[in-house]
């Protein structure tokens, strides 16, 4: 049985079941930048992967800012594997694009569990050596300050 660890874009240590990814966005109007703003992404963990299995990573956006944000894109990317015999490649694990509707607006000081998810598939022809492998996945997103 393979285990997925949802990693953090901004962090170097990928452990545990949730990510603490801090994404940065640069709000601008008419070509002028107003500095960086940040929000967090949390991804649910997945277990029980086997050749042919399909799962979905649920995603929660945490907005700690004083104003709403508008998420424009969200992606998952395979980062690493715990076993040399089962490297972090698309031949062993496929990470699809976010399957929900974007953009999404998250209110100020709010958490929003997104309706869509990031699909994960372990191909049917994967080596049995992948069955006890721990994979790390990086979630990344872009967004901007939304109108109040």
BELCOR-V114557 format. One record per backbone hydrogen bond with DSSP energy under -0.5 kcal/mol. NH is the residue of the N-H (numbers start at 1). CO is the residue of the C=O. If there is no record, write none. Layout:
# BELCOR-V114557
nh->NH co->CO
nh->NH co->CO
This chain:
# BELCOR-V114557
nh->2 co->49
nh->3 co->133
nh->4 co->46
nh->5 co->135
nh->6 co->4
nh->7 co->5
nh->7 co->137
nh->14 co->12
nh->15 co->13
nh->21 co->41
nh->23 co->21
nh->23 co->39
nh->25 co->37
nh->27 co->25
nh->27 co->35
nh->29 co->32
nh->32 co->29
nh->33 co->31
nh->34 co->27
nh->37 co->25
nh->39 co->23
nh->40 co->62
nh->41 co->21
nh->42 co->60
nh->44 co->58
nh->46 co->4
nh->48 co->2
nh->49 co->2
nh->52 co->122
nh->53 co->50
nh->55 co->120
nh->57 co->118
nh->58 co->56
nh->59 co->116
nh->60 co->42
nh->61 co->112
nh->62 co->40
nh->63 co->61
nh->63 co->110
nh->64 co->62
nh->69 co->106
nh->70 co->144
nh->71 co->69
nh->71 co->104
nh->72 co->142
nh->73 co->142
nh->75 co->140
nh->77 co->138
nh->79 co->136
nh->80 co->136
nh->82 co->134
nh->86 co->83
nh->87 co->84
nh->89 co->87
nh->92 co->89
nh->93 co->89
nh->94 co->121
nh->96 co->94
nh->96 co->119
nh->98 co->74
nh->99 co->117
nh->103 co->71
nh->104 co->71
nh->106 co->69
nh->109 co->65
nh->110 co->63
nh->110 co->107
nh->112 co->61
nh->114 co->59
nh->114 co->112
nh->118 co->57
nh->119 co->97
nh->119 co->117
nh->120 co->55
nh->121 co->94
nh->122 co->53
nh->123 co->121
nh->126 co->123
nh->130 co->127
nh->131 co->128
nh->132 co->129
nh->133 co->130
nh->135 co->3
nh->135 co->133
nh->136 co->80
nh->137 co->5
nh->138 co->77
nh->139 co->7
nh->140 co->75
nh->142 co->73
nh->144 co->70
nh->146 co->68
